Structures are given as structure tokens and as C-alpha cells.
Amino acid sequence: MNFKTRYCYLSLICMLLIHITTPTLAAHSEIREKNLERALLQQLHSVIVASLKDIYMTEYATFNCERISNINEKVTVKSKDKGSIRADALHGAKYFEITVSLCNVGVKKDNVELYLKNDTPTAEFYLVGYIITPKD
């Protein structure tokens, strides 16, 4: 076999390996991301239910589906000239702002977006705001 033939075979084998492994890695990444979202939603469940009870002023909060529609990482900073920015988290600490989208909430089956933040010293999430979109 000459050099060109070997090079062609080697290139073909490399392309086949890349073609075989790329979809597998992408699928694994999607599964991992979905599992991380489910784990975070499980941790946020008590905050979500408590928030819905407060918003709808009811004892029971029901919803059909939930997903994290946005997540932002923030860092508190300290300015030497003007003091610190008002935040309960320690200076230089990271905190998160998370938007949780819920569907079929309550009796009217509304869609609700909850805005949660964890900038307290205990790093527990709390409700910052919400938007209710009535179902037509």
C-alpha cells in the first residue's frame, strides 16, 4: 500500500469514528442537562409551592409542568470608593437568579413565571417577582 491509500483509509476511519461518537456525546449531554434541571427543580419545589400559595392565597398549589426558562449567575462586588452594592450575600459571593416557568397553575390553568434569587447569607432561594399569564 502506498502512502495515499493509507492516508485515505486512515482519514475514512477517523471520519467514521467522529460520526459515530458525536451523536452519542450530544445525546449524553442533553440527558445530563435534563437531569440537572430536574435535580434543581426538586430542590426548588418547596419554594415554588410556597410562592404559589402566597400568590393565589390558597392552601393547595397545583401545577402541571415546570421548567427552568432562565438562569443567571451574579457576583456581589465591593467598590472601594462608594462602599458596597446593597446585597445580603457576602462581597465577592456568587448568587443566582432563576426563572421557573409553570403551566396549568391553579383552577384557571394559568401560566406563571416565578423569579427566584438566592443572595441571602444562607443562600436559600426566595420569590422576587412573578408574572401570571391567563390561559385563553
C-alpha positions, 0 to 999 in steps of 0.5 A: 500500500502506498502512502495515499491509500493509507492516508485515505483509509486512515482519514475514512476511519477517523471520519467514521469514528467522529460520526459515530461518537458525536451523536452519542456525546450530544445525546449524553449531554442533553440527558445530563442537562435534563437531569440537572434541571430536574435535580434543581427543580426538586430542590426548588419545589418547596419554594415554588409551592410556597410562592404559589400559595402566597400568590393565589392565597390558597392552601393547595398549589397545583401545577402541571409542568415546570421548567427552568426558562432562565438562569443567571449567575451574579457576583456581589462586588465591593467598590472601594470608593462608594462602599458596597452594592446593597446585597445580603450575600457576602462581597465577592459571593456568587448568587443566582437568579432563576426563572421557573416557568409553570403551566396549568397553575391553579383552577384557571390553568394559568401560566406563571413565571416565578423569579427566584434569587438566592443572595441571602447569607444562607443562600436559600432561594426566595420569590422576587417577582412573578408574572401570571399569564391567563390561559385563553 
